[in-house]
Amino acid sequence: RACLLNHHHSSSSSSSSLSSAILCYPRYERSDCLPRCPLVAPHPSSQQRMVPVGFKLSHGSVREQDDHHHDGVDKKETTKSSCNVSTSLRLDDTDIQSLRIRGRDRAKLDSLSKHIAPEPYTPTPTVDKTKLATPETIHLEAVLFPLLSTLLRQWQSQLVDKYGGSISGGKTLKKVIILVSGVGTPRNLSHSKRGNSTEACAQLMELFITVLYPDITIIRLHSEREIFQYEENIHFSKKEFMPCIDAYRDAHARGDPYPDEYVQNSKWVSNNRYHPPPTKCSSTTNPFDPDWKQTFSVTLSFADGAPARTHAIQTSLRAYKPSTMHFYELKTFWHETKICDDDVVHLSFEDMETVPAMEVGKTSSSVQMVVKEMKIFRQHFLKAMNEGRNDIHTFWLRKSKKPVLAVLLVDLPQEGGLIVYR
């Protein structure tokens, strides 16, 4: 789950030595002309391009030719030097037992594991050793991020459409990605709670993003609280998540350095021992730009996840009117080994808003009471503003210069029912 921020600021890029380990797959599209919308190659075929999906774990010691792909399946020609890599990345019995594999792949792994001879290995005269799987048979080849790869490209494309190639005033976009991870008690109590954590996944995602987009600032927010409980998610959103968002908003509105610019190596990493960086700098006298929303936007991306966590984050971000990038197809790459950008849909805040505007006359009596009082309050306020200089000008509006009127409806049975306060 990621929260994507973008705002105008100067930035710099740096190259990564891991770029040579990037593994690419061809991009496909969903056909609306055929039943069940199958994946097809773009037309014309010249539009089909390779997109980065993850890391090859054997790139350091294995000489491979992996630039030939067919139907998204990577075909490799590996020399004998791969033996060293297989040994260093192989999975022993303990690793295999701790793997969390679902679906038909579990049966494949179990079948393969049964043919692995325990060490030390001593073949009988009637057994051909070359036909048996050795402990080096099962090893890690790659780590892939198909959903993240699609998300990053879609988000980058939207930023180009919204802001163009350059920003006025010689500034560029300050792009920040907040990776939210957590941990929950597994249903099977025999499983480790730590094994149900997504913190390690967020660390790998950070590495992948940094290699492809070194100009993006990565923030990892990890919660050790129970992600399946609503109260814990509300606490996380209020105490950890929203202070991070608000700190960047305040710095942007005041023109101050951003929070990640106060931390060594430009990393702001949160955990249970986390202490937030200062949200104010020496230039605290800078005025707060009331029009910060014009150059500051938030995008929330998610797939399924824990409903309590997703809803708590969505609710807390409402003041920022975030757009949403939602993955409705999660297993395309899992089942077909293909990348499809159509698996994610982008919705604006207005598209996601489920409470449409209503005529005042069609609302309840209490709502009509509040609206009526607000109109009277506004008239009185405008009259006071036109009477000349007073405490409203000199004190109440001395900073923002924008008035905020509020009306509160309280039900007090002991005092006669509904009472409106200004």
Backbone hydrogen bonds, N-H to C=O, Kabsch-Sander energy under -0.5 kcal/mol:
donor,donor_aa,acceptor,acceptor_aa,energy
2,A,301,S,-1.5
3,C,178,I,-2.2
4,L,2,A,-0.5
4,L,299,T,-3.7
5,L,3,C,-0.5
5,L,176,V,-3.3
6,N,297,S,-1.7
7,H,174,K,-2.1
8,H,295,T,-0.8
9,H,172,T,-4.5
19,S,16,S,-1.3
20,S,17,S,-0.6
21,A,18,L,-1.8
22,I,19,S,-1.3
23,L,54,G,-3.3
25,Y,51,V,-2.2
27,R,49,R,-1.6
28,Y,339,I,-3.4
29,E,40,V,-2.9
31,S,38,P,-2.6
32,D,30,R,-0.5
37,C,34,L,-1.5
40,V,29,E,-3.2
47,Q,44,P,-2.2
48,Q,45,S,-1.6
51,V,25,Y,-2.9
53,V,23,L,-3.0
54,G,23,L,-1.5
55,F,143,V,-2.6
56,K,21,A,-3.1
57,L,55,F,-0.6
57,L,141,E,-2.3
58,S,141,E,-0.7
59,H,56,K,-0.8
62,V,58,S,-1.6
64,E,62,V,-0.8
66,D,64,E,-0.5
69,H,67,D,-0.6
70,H,73,V,-1.3
73,V,70,H,-1.8
74,D,72,G,-0.5
75,K,68,H,-1.4
75,K,73,V,-0.5
76,K,74,D,-0.5
78,T,76,K,-0.6
79,T,63,R,-0.8
82,S,79,T,-1.8
83,C,80,K,-1.7
84,N,81,S,-0.9
85,V,81,S,-0.7
86,S,82,S,-2.7
87,T,83,C,-1.9
88,S,84,N,-1.9
89,L,85,V,-2.2
90,R,86,S,-0.8
91,L,138,I,-2.5
92,D,90,R,-0.5
96,I,92,D,-2.4
97,Q,93,D,-2.0
98,S,94,T,-1.3
99,L,95,D,-0.6
99,L,96,I,-0.9
101,I,99,L,-0.8
105,D,102,R,-0.8
106,R,103,G,-1.4
107,A,103,G,-0.6
108,K,104,R,-1.4
109,L,105,D,-2.2
110,D,106,R,-2.4
111,S,107,A,-2.2
112,L,108,K,-2.0
113,S,109,L,-2.6
114,K,110,D,-1.5
115,H,112,L,-0.9
116,I,113,S,-1.4
117,A,115,H,-0.6
117,A,133,A,-1.1
127,V,124,T,-1.8
129,K,127,V,-0.8
131,K,128,D,-1.5
132,L,129,K,-1.2
133,A,115,H,-0.6
137,T,134,T,-2.5
139,H,137,T,-0.7
140,L,89,L,-1.6
143,V,55,F,-1.8
145,F,53,V,-3.2
149,S,145,F,-2.5
150,T,146,P,-1.8
151,L,147,L,-2.5
152,L,148,L,-2.6
153,R,149,S,-1.7
154,Q,150,T,-2.3
155,W,151,L,-2.6
156,Q,152,L,-2.6
157,S,153,R,-2.0
158,Q,154,Q,-2.0
159,L,155,W,-2.0
160,V,156,Q,-1.9
161,D,157,S,-2.0
162,K,158,Q,-2.1
163,Y,159,L,-3.0
164,G,159,L,-0.5
164,G,160,V,-1.9
167,I,171,K,-1.1
170,G,167,I,-0.9
171,K,167,I,-0.5
171,K,168,S,-0.5
172,T,9,H,-0.6
174,K,7,H,-5.8
175,K,173,L,-0.8
175,K,215,D,-0.5
176,V,5,L,-2.4
176,V,174,K,-0.5
177,I,217,T,-2.9
178,I,3,C,-2.8
179,L,177,I,-0.6
179,L,219,I,-3.2
180,V,1,R,-2.3
180,V,178,I,-0.7
181,S,179,L,-0.6
181,S,221,L,-2.5
183,V,223,S,-0.6
183,V,225,R,-0.8
189,L,187,R,-0.9
191,H,188,N,-2.1
196,N,193,K,-1.1
197,S,194,R,-1.5
198,T,182,G,-2.3
202,A,198,T,-1.9
203,Q,199,E,-1.8
204,L,200,A,-1.9
205,M,201,C,-2.4
206,E,202,A,-2.2
207,L,203,Q,-1.7
208,F,204,L,-2.2
209,I,205,M,-2.5
210,T,206,E,-2.4
211,V,207,L,-1.8
212,L,208,F,-1.9
213,Y,209,I,-3.3
216,I,213,Y,-1.8
217,T,175,K,-2.8
219,I,177,I,-2.7
220,R,268,W,-0.8
221,L,179,L,-2.6
221,L,219,I,-0.6
222,H,220,R,-0.6
222,H,270,S,-0.9
223,S,181,S,-1.8
224,E,222,H,-0.5
227,I,183,V,-1.4
227,I,225,R,-0.6
229,Q,226,E,-1.2
233,N,229,Q,-1.6
234,I,230,Y,-2.2
235,H,231,E,-2.0
236,F,232,E,-2.1
237,S,233,N,-2.5
238,K,234,I,-2.3
239,K,235,H,-2.7
240,E,236,F,-2.1
241,F,236,F,-2.4
242,M,237,S,-2.9
244,C,240,E,-1.0
245,I,241,F,-1.7
246,D,242,M,-3.2
247,A,243,P,-1.9
248,Y,244,C,-1.5
249,R,245,I,-2.2
250,D,246,D,-3.0
251,A,247,A,-2.1
252,H,248,Y,-2.2
253,A,249,R,-2.7
254,R,250,D,-1.8
255,G,251,A,-1.0
256,D,251,A,-2.0
261,E,258,Y,-1.8
262,Y,259,P,-1.7
263,V,260,D,-0.6
266,S,263,V,-1.7
267,K,264,Q,-1.1
268,W,218,I,-0.7
269,V,267,K,-0.6
270,S,220,R,-3.0
274,Y,271,N,-2.0
284,T,282,S,-1.0
286,N,283,S,-1.5
289,D,253,A,-2.1
289,D,287,P,-0.7
292,W,289,D,-1.2
294,Q,291,D,-1.7
295,T,292,W,-1.4
296,F,293,K,-0.5
297,S,6,N,-1.7
299,T,4,L,-2.8
300,L,323,S,-2.8
301,S,2,A,-2.8
301,S,299,T,-0.5
302,F,325,M,-1.7
310,T,306,A,-2.4
311,H,307,P,-2.6
312,A,308,A,-1.9
313,I,309,R,-2.0
314,Q,310,T,-2.4
315,T,311,H,-2.6
316,S,312,A,-2.0
317,L,313,I,-1.6
318,R,315,T,-1.2
320,Y,317,L,-1.8
321,K,318,R,-1.6
323,S,298,V,-2.0
324,T,347,L,-3.4
325,M,300,L,-2.5
326,H,324,T,-0.5
326,H,345,V,-2.4
327,F,302,F,-1.9
328,Y,326,H,-0.7
328,Y,343,D,-1.8
329,E,343,D,-1.1
330,L,328,Y,-0.5
335,H,331,K,-2.4
336,E,332,T,-2.7
337,T,333,F,-1.6
339,I,26,P,-1.1
341,D,28,Y,-0.8
343,D,340,C,-1.2
344,V,341,D,-1.2
345,V,326,H,-2.4
347,L,324,T,-3.1
352,M,348,S,-1.8
353,E,349,F,-1.5
362,K,359,E,-1.5
363,T,360,V,-1.6
368,Q,364,S,-2.2
369,M,365,S,-1.9
370,V,366,S,-1.8
371,V,367,V,-2.4
372,K,368,Q,-2.4
373,E,369,M,-2.0
374,M,370,V,-2.3
375,K,371,V,-2.1
376,I,372,K,-1.8
377,F,373,E,-2.7
378,R,374,M,-2.4
379,Q,375,K,-1.9
380,H,376,I,-2.2
381,F,377,F,-2.3
382,L,378,R,-2.6
383,K,379,Q,-2.0
384,A,380,H,-2.0
385,M,381,F,-2.1
386,N,382,L,-1.4
387,E,384,A,-0.9
388,G,385,M,-0.7
393,H,390,N,-0.7
394,T,390,N,-2.3
395,F,391,D,-2.0
396,W,391,D,-1.8
397,L,392,I,-1.8
398,R,395,F,-1.3
408,L,421,Y,-3.1
410,V,408,L,-0.6
410,V,419,I,-3.0
412,L,410,V,-0.8
412,L,417,G,-3.1
415,E,412,L,-1.6
416,G,413,P,-1.3
417,G,412,L,-2.7
419,I,410,V,-3.0
421,Y,408,L,-3.1
